């Protein structure tokens, strides 16, 4: 199994790379600075270069850990960091969809206002600074570029939905891996990653019209824990 990890020289990226290697994945780590060991140096805003790497490596998954995470820097110059925090994840999501790879985007608790914690993925987003707004925009850009599939609410329904020869493996409370299964060769291969969801308002358009225009109104059926709030130190691009 192949995986691409962006921001692989950062704190989060290093941990993600180590975990995949521990589980015997072939890892291609991308970084912009502090490049060492077997990492590949690249500017993620160079979409042509990124596209070439993705198509050549043919990953089964792309984990996007890179971002500018300093609220102060983004607040002072939001347009400058829009390319890294919004455009890059959108383009990566498109590439992942093209090569049929799972795309993992790392967001932040800064998409919430912070007044009513703890938050779940179904809570209304209400960013109060430019960093949170950039991540909120990125979340919706990723969903538009690589849509969440809406399916049934149980493994039984999933198997019925995909047919008798599709093997479903549960990855989390809301995520399932669908595999092609050849009954003659007894071999399997990943066909799709699906998420159990239900439709309901995802945000308040009156409060966030300028920030999140045309946001997909999709919410997962359960509320798994979100990632810990990101630090204010800049990450790799």
N, C-alpha and C positions, 0 to 999 in steps of 0.2 A: 504494500500500500504506500502511495506517495502523498506527501503533504508539503505545501508551501507555507512558511510562517514569515510574515512581514514584521519589521521591528525586532528582528531576532537577536540584536545585541542589547536590547533594553531589558529592564528587570522582568517584565511580564514575558517578553519574547523568549528570553533565555529559559525560563521555567517551562514554557510551552514546548520548546524544542527538546528539552531534556525529557519531558514526559512522553513525547511521541517516540523518541529514540529508545526509551526504556521499554516501550511496547512494540519495538521492532519495526517501526515505520521508517521508510526512506525519507529523510527530511531535507528540504532545501530552504535554508534560512537566508532571508534577504535583510540587508541593513544598509544604512546610509553613512553612518560614522561608527567608530570603534569596531571596524570589521576585523575579525580574526578567525583563526581556525579554518573551518570549511564554509564560512559565511560568504555570500555573494554581495558585492557592493552594487547598489543601484539607487537611482532617484525614482521613487514611486510616481512622481508627477510626469515622468517620461513614459507615456502610455505605450509608445511603440516598443520600447525596450522591455517593459513589463509583459506586454502581449507575447513577445517572442519567447520569453522565458516560460511563461505559463503553457503555451502551446507545445513547446519542446519537451518540457518536463512531464506534462500530462498528469497533473495531480488528481488524486481522489478527493482531496479536501484542501481548502485555502483558509488559513486562520490569520485574520488581519489584526495584528497587535499595534501597528504603527499609527502614530497620531501626534499632533502637537497638543500637549496636555496642560500647558500653563495657562490658566484663565487670564492672568495679567497680560501676557503677550498677545493673546487673541483679542482681548478687550481693546487693546491699543491699536490693533491692526487686523480687524476681522477679515477683510478682503484678501490679505496676504495669505492667511492660513486656510481660506476656504478650499483652495486646490487640494491641500493635503487632507483636511478633515472631512470634506464633503465629496469632492469630485473623485478622489482616489478610491474610496470604498465603493462608490457607484460603479466605476469602471472595472474594479476587481470583481464585483458581483456579476457584472455582465460577462466577464471572461469565465467566471466559474460556471455560469449557466451554459456558456458555449461549449465548454469541455466536460460538462456534466459532473462537476465537482461540488461537494458540499462547501458552502461559504459560511464562515463564522466571523461575525463582526462584533468587536468589543465596544460596547457603549459605556455609559456612565450614569451614576446617580445624579449628576448635575442636570439631567434633563428634567428633574423635579425641582420644585421650589424649596423643598426642605422643611416646610412647616408642619407636615403631617406624616412623619415616618412611623413605622417602616413601610417601604413601598414595594409593590409587586409589579410585574410586567403589565398588568391590566389597569394600573392607575393612570389617571390623566397626567400627561406631561405638561410642564409649565416652567421652562427654563428661565432663569433670572439673569443670566449673563451670556456673553457672546460664545463662550466655550460650550455651555449647555445647549445653546441654540444651534451651534455647528453640529453637535452630536445628534440632536433631534432631527435636523435636516438630513444628516447622513443615514439615520435609521430609516427614514421614509424613502430616501433615494435608493437604498439597498433593497427595500421591499418592492419598489417599482421595477428595479432592474432584475431582481431574482425573486419572483413572487412566491409567497408561502402557499403551498397546496392545501386546499380545504378538503378534509376527508372525514370519515366516520369517527366514532368515539370509542372504538374497541378493536382489539386485534382480530376478532371474528369478522367485524364489518370491513376492516382493512383487507383481509384475505378475500372476502367476497367482492370488494371493490376492484382489486387487482387481478383476480382470477385464481383458479385452483392451483396453478403451478408457481405462484409467487410466495416466497418464504418471507415472513415478516419477523424482524428481530427488534425488540424494544430497546431503545437507547436511553430513554428517560420517560418521565410521566407524560410528556407531550410529543415525543419524537420517536419515529420508527424508521428502520432501514428496510427497504423493500429489495429483495434479491430475485434475479432471474434464476430459475432452477431447471436444468435439463434432466428429465427423468432417465434418459438413456446413459449419459455420461456421469450422472450424479454430481455434476459440478454446479457451483453457484457463483454469481457475480452481482455486485451492487447495481441496482437499476435506478433507485431513487431514494431520496430522504424526504419523508413527509411529516407534517406537523398537524396534530389534532387541534383544531381551532373552532371558534364560534364567532358569529358576526355581532358586533355591538360597537357603539361609538368609541373611537380610540382617543379622541382629543376634543377639546372645546374649540370649534372654529372661530367663535367670537373673540376668544382670548388669544388665539394663536394664528390668525388668518395670514398675517404677513410672513410668519416663520414657516408654517407647515401647510401651505396651500396644496390642495389635492392629495392630502394624506390618505393612504389606504386605511379603511376602517376595519382592521384585523386585530384580534386579540387572542392569545392562547387560552385554552380552556382551563388551565390551572395556573398557579402562580409559583413557579420554581424560584429559588433564591437568585437575586441579581448578583452581579459581581460586586466586590467591594469598591467603594468610591476610589477613583483614580487619584494618584498623587499629583502634585502640581509641578513636578519636574518634567521637562520636555522629553518626549520619546523619539525614537528613530523614525526617519522617513526613508 
